[in-house]
Amino acid sequence: MTLVFTEEHEALRGSVRAFLEDRSPESEVRRLAETADGFDPGVWEQMSQMLGLPGLIVPEELDGAGAGYVELGIVLEEMGRALLPAPFFSTVVLGVNALLLSGDGDAQKAYLPSIAAGRLRATLAVAEARDVWSEQAIETRATRSGDTWVLDGVKDFVLDGATAELVLVVARAEDGVGLFAVDAGAAGLTSTPLETLDQTRRQARLTFASTPATLVGETRDGWRVVAEVLDRALVALAAEQVGGAQKVLEMAVGYAATRVQFGRQIGSFQAIKHRCADMLIDVERAKAAMYQALWTVDHEPAETSAAAALAKAFCSEAYFDAASSNIQVHGGIGYTWEHPAHLYFRRAKSSQLLFGTPGHHREVLLQKLAV
């Protein structure tokens, strides 16, 4: 792998970081966590009109920027660093990837230009009550009704499921698992926001009762598409996790350099130095795993699954350990509601569990290496 960041990459990172520092400071993250929708439509519009972020990986012929996964990873690093409360991950990482990988030209033309313009927010509904991200766990049924389809079942842990305007639902038909598009206002669709540990990333339960839907792609090829989307989601989540881990490392080091106890900066104490050094090593190794996975999506897509499993397992644990150590370095103040350390701790824990635990993905990686 040869991944060299260009001037354009650094300009993208700088633009996104400056935007998020201005539009998504800690005070705004806290405020939005208490609102019904959990994001600011005005900021979403600015992300679309000023930076074109929702259309980042949408092909140019469909009004997008036509960028690759490395560029997307840079953006997600900065969003993870800022704990941005917005439906970017659900819309771009899940929704756009699902449409692109489906190979359904009609669906792409119908939805992707609107997503790129920021007019349409999307999500992907996969997991059900058992929180198992596998084909065998899909119980939601898709049944033909004349020239259309109807869905029956329940989906849990749907990212931004209560506010998405387009839901791409994974459901089981007679000849296989397929992907189905459902409009947010469709008959028989009920969304229930879930109370979760991390309210900066909203989740919902969606119930389908004879809900009309449109098939995207083909049912006999549906799970292959979903599996590829989930692999790409793991890589994207790893980028977010690295951004958050880098931020809490900086918080810990900055505090250790300024906090004085017993007449000395606490960073001069061996225990604190060792903890910060361990954080740095974990974060740098997580970056290596994540950048390898981003490069793989763009250049060796056949190897994405293994790279994604490695990145998700390593970055999940690196972020959670760094967020925990950050609290320890800050001492008593790090445990308080007023300090931002707990916001990153919550995101680290929820991200660690999303799409499967580190242990699950280590097992996936071992199985792939054994083939």
C-alpha positions in Angstrom: 0.0 0.0 0.0 1.2 3.5 -0.9 -1.0 6.2 0.5 0.3 9.7 0.3 -1.9 12.6 1.3 -1.8 15.4 -1.4 -2.3 19.1 -1.0 -5.9 18.6 -2.1 -6.4 16.0 0.8 -5.0 18.4 3.3 -7.1 21.3 2.0 -10.2 19.1 2.3 -9.2 18.2 5.9 -8.6 21.8 6.7 -11.9 23.0 5.3 -13.9 20.4 7.0 -12.2 20.9 10.4 -12.7 24.7 10.2 -16.3 24.2 9.3 -17.0 21.8 12.2 -15.1 23.9 14.7 -17.4 26.8 13.8 -20.7 24.9 13.4 -20.3 21.9 15.7 -18.6 23.1 18.9 -19.2 21.2 22.2 -22.0 23.5 23.2 -23.9 22.7 20.0 -23.3 19.0 20.3 -24.8 19.1 23.8 -27.7 21.2 22.7 -28.6 18.9 19.8 -28.4 15.8 22.0 -31.4 17.2 23.8 -33.5 18.0 20.8 -36.1 15.7 19.1 -34.3 15.2 15.8 -30.8 15.3 17.1 -29.3 17.4 14.3 -29.5 21.0 12.9 -31.1 21.1 9.4 -29.4 24.5 8.8 -26.0 22.9 9.3 -26.9 20.0 7.1 -27.9 22.5 4.3 -24.6 24.3 4.8 -22.6 21.0 4.6 -24.4 20.4 1.3 -24.3 23.8 -0.3 -20.9 25.1 1.0 -18.9 21.9 1.1 -20.9 19.4 -1.0 -20.3 16.7 1.5 -23.4 14.5 1.0 -22.4 14.1 -2.7 -18.7 13.4 -1.9 -18.7 9.8 -3.3 -21.7 10.2 -5.6 -20.5 9.9 -9.3 -20.1 13.2 -11.2 -22.7 12.1 -13.8 -25.2 12.0 -10.9 -24.3 15.4 -9.6 -21.8 14.3 -7.1 -18.1 15.0 -6.6 -17.0 11.5 -7.6 -14.4 11.3 -4.8 -13.0 8.0 -3.4 -13.0 6.4 0.0 -9.7 8.0 1.1 -11.4 11.4 0.7 -14.5 10.1 2.6 -12.3 8.8 5.3 -10.6 12.2 5.8 -14.1 13.8 6.2 -15.2 11.1 8.7 -12.1 11.5 10.8 -12.9 15.2 11.2 -16.6 14.4 12.0 -15.5 11.8 14.6 -13.1 14.4 16.1 -16.0 16.9 16.4 -18.7 14.4 17.4 -20.8 15.9 14.7 -24.5 15.2 15.3 -25.8 14.9 11.7 -27.2 12.1 9.4 -24.0 12.0 7.4 -23.0 8.5 8.2 -26.5 7.0 7.7 -27.0 9.0 4.4 -23.6 8.8 2.7 -21.9 5.7 4.2 -25.0 3.5 4.3 -27.5 5.0 1.9 -25.2 6.1 -1.0 -23.1 3.0 -0.8 -26.2 0.8 -0.9 -27.5 2.5 -4.0 -24.1 2.5 -5.7 -23.4 -1.2 -5.0 -26.9 -2.3 -6.0 -26.1 -1.7 -9.6 -29.7 -0.4 -10.0 -29.4 2.5 -12.5 -33.0 3.6 -12.1 -32.7 3.8 -8.3 -29.4 5.7 -8.6 -30.9 8.2 -10.9 -34.0 8.6 -8.7 -32.2 9.2 -5.4 -28.5 10.0 -5.7 -28.8 13.5 -7.2 -31.2 14.6 -4.5 -28.9 13.1 -1.8 -25.9 14.9 -3.4 -27.8 18.2 -3.2 -28.7 17.7 0.5 -32.4 17.4 -0.3 -32.8 13.8 0.7 -31.5 12.0 3.8 -31.3 8.2 3.7 -30.5 5.2 5.9 -30.1 1.4 5.8 -32.2 -0.9 7.9 -30.5 -4.3 8.5 -30.4 -5.6 12.1 -33.4 -6.9 13.9 -34.1 -7.7 17.6 -31.1 -10.0 18.1 -28.7 -7.3 16.9 -27.0 -9.8 14.5 -25.7 -8.4 11.3 -26.0 -11.6 9.2 -28.2 -12.9 6.4 -29.5 -15.7 8.5 -30.9 -13.2 11.0 -33.1 -11.4 8.5 -36.8 -12.1 9.3 -38.5 -9.1 7.8 -40.6 -10.4 4.9 -41.0 -8.9 1.4 -44.1 -10.1 -0.5 -45.2 -9.3 -4.0 -48.5 -7.4 -4.2 -49.3 -7.0 -7.9 -46.6 -4.9 -9.5 -45.2 -3.7 -6.2 -43.9 -5.1 -2.9 -45.0 -4.9 0.7 -42.9 -5.3 3.8 -43.7 -6.8 7.2 -41.4 -6.9 10.1 -39.3 -4.9 12.6 -35.9 -3.3 12.3 -33.9 -2.2 15.3 -30.8 0.0 15.7 -31.5 2.0 12.5 -29.2 5.0 12.3 -31.2 8.2 12.0 -34.2 6.0 11.3 -36.7 8.5 12.8 -35.6 11.4 10.6 -34.5 9.7 7.3 -36.6 10.5 4.3 -35.6 7.3 2.5 -35.1 3.9 4.2 -33.4 1.1 2.3 -34.7 -2.0 4.0 -33.1 -5.5 3.9 -35.9 -8.1 3.7 -36.4 -11.7 2.8 -38.3 -12.6 -0.3 -39.1 -16.0 -1.7 -35.9 -16.3 -3.7 -33.5 -14.5 -1.4 -32.7 -11.4 0.6 -33.2 -8.2 -1.2 -32.9 -4.4 -0.7 -36.1 -2.4 -0.8 -36.7 1.4 -0.9 -39.3 2.8 1.4 -40.4 6.5 1.7 -40.5 7.8 5.2 -44.3 8.7 4.9 -45.3 5.2 3.5 -48.4 3.6 4.9 -47.7 1.1 7.6 -44.3 2.4 8.6 -43.9 3.4 12.2 -40.7 4.8 13.7 -39.8 4.8 17.4 -36.7 6.7 18.6 -34.5 4.5 20.8 -32.9 5.7 24.1 -29.2 4.9 23.6 -26.0 5.5 25.4 -24.8 8.0 22.7 -27.5 10.5 21.8 -25.1 12.2 19.3 -25.9 9.4 16.9 -29.6 8.6 16.9 -31.1 5.2 16.4 -34.7 4.0 15.9 -36.9 1.0 15.7 -38.9 0.8 12.4 -42.0 -1.3 12.2 -43.4 -2.3 8.8 -47.0 -3.5 8.4 -47.9 -4.2 4.7 -45.7 -1.2 3.9 -45.3 -0.5 0.1 -41.7 -0.7 -1.1 -39.7 -0.7 -4.3 -37.1 -3.4 -5.1 -33.6 -2.0 -5.5 -31.4 -4.4 -7.5 -32.3 -8.1 -7.4 -33.4 -10.3 -4.6 -31.1 -13.2 -5.5 -28.1 -10.8 -5.3 -29.3 -8.7 -2.4 -27.2 -10.0 0.5 -24.0 -9.7 -1.5 -24.7 -6.0 -1.9 -25.6 -5.6 1.8 -22.4 -7.4 2.9 -20.3 -5.1 0.8 -22.1 -2.1 2.2 -21.4 -3.3 5.7 -17.8 -3.8 5.0 -17.5 -0.3 3.7 -19.4 0.9 6.8 -16.8 -0.8 9.0 -14.0 1.1 7.3 -15.9 4.4 7.5 -16.6 3.8 11.2 -12.9 3.1 11.8 -12.1 6.5 10.3 -14.6 8.2 12.7 -13.1 6.2 15.6 -9.6 7.3 14.7 -10.7 11.0 14.6 -12.3 10.7 18.1 -9.2 8.8 19.5 -6.9 11.5 18.2 -9.0 14.2 19.8 -9.1 12.5 23.3 -5.3 11.9 23.1 -4.8 15.6 22.5 -7.2 16.4 25.4 -5.3 14.1 27.8 -1.8 15.4 26.7 -3.0 19.1 26.9 -4.4 18.6 30.4 -1.3 16.7 31.6 0.9 19.6 30.4 -1.1 22.3 32.3 -2.5 20.7 35.4 -0.2 21.2 38.4 -0.3 19.0 41.5 2.2 18.8 44.3 4.1 21.7 42.6 4.6 19.8 39.3 2.8 19.3 36.1 1.0 16.0 36.3 2.5 15.0 32.9 5.9 14.7 34.7 4.6 11.8 36.8 5.6 8.4 35.4 2.1 6.9 35.6 0.6 9.8 33.5 3.5 9.7 31.0 3.2 6.0 30.5 -0.6 6.3 30.0 -0.3 9.0 27.4 2.5 7.1 25.6 0.3 4.0 25.4 -2.5 6.1 24.0 -0.3 7.6 21.4 0.9 4.1 20.3 -2.6 2.8 20.1 -3.8 5.8 18.1 -1.0 5.6 15.6 -1.5 1.9 15.0 -5.2 2.5 14.6 -4.5 5.1 12.0 -2.3 2.6 10.1 -5.1 -0.1 10.1 -7.7 2.5 9.1 -5.7 4.1 6.2 -4.9 0.6 4.9 -8.6 -0.2 4.8 -9.5 3.1 3.1 -6.8 2.4 0.4 -8.1 -1.1 0.0 -11.6 0.0 -0.8 -10.3 2.2 -3.6 -7.6 0.0 -5.0 -8.2 -3.7 -4.0 -11.9 -4.0 -3.4 -11.7 -7.8 -3.3 -9.6 -7.5 -0.1 -11.9 -5.0 1.6 -13.7 -7.5 3.9 -10.5 -8.6 5.6 -9.1 -5.1 5.9 -12.5 -3.8 7.2 -12.6 -6.5 9.9 -9.1 -5.7 11.1 -9.8 -2.0 11.1 -13.0 -2.3 13.0 -11.6 -4.6 15.7 -8.5 -2.5 16.3 -9.9 1.0 16.0 -12.9 0.1 18.2 -10.6 -1.0 21.1 -8.1 1.8 20.5 -10.8 4.5 20.7 -12.5 3.0 23.7 -9.2 2.6 25.6 -8.1 6.1 24.7 -11.5 7.6 25.8 -11.2 5.7 29.1 -7.6 6.8 29.6 -8.6 10.4 28.9 -11.0 10.3 31.8 -8.3 8.8 34.1 -5.8 11.5 33.2 -8.3 14.2 34.0 -9.1 12.6 37.3 -12.2 13.8 39.2 -13.2 16.4 36.6 -13.2 13.9 33.9 -16.1 12.0 35.5 -18.4 15.1 35.6 -21.2 15.8 33.3 -19.8 19.3 32.5 -16.6 17.9 31.0 -16.6 16.7 27.3 -14.6 13.5 28.1 -17.8 11.6 28.8 -19.3 12.6 25.4 -16.3 10.8 23.6 -16.5 7.9 26.0 -20.2 7.3 25.1 -19.4 7.6 21.4 -16.5 5.2 21.7 -18.5 2.6 23.5 -21.5 2.8 21.1 -19.2 2.7 18.1 -17.4 -0.3 19.5 -20.7 -2.3 19.5 -22.1 -0.9 16.2 -22.0 -3.5 13.4 -20.6 -6.1 15.7 -18.1 -6.3 18.5 -14.3 -6.4 18.1 -14.3 -10.0 19.1 -16.8 -10.8 16.3 -14.6 -9.1 13.7 -11.5 -10.8 14.9 -13.3 -14.1 14.3 -14.3 -12.9 10.9 -10.7 -12.0 10.1 -9.4 -15.4 11.3 -11.9 -17.2 9.1 -10.9 -15.2 6.0 -7.2 -15.8 6.7 -7.8 -19.5 7.0 -9.4 -19.8 3.6 
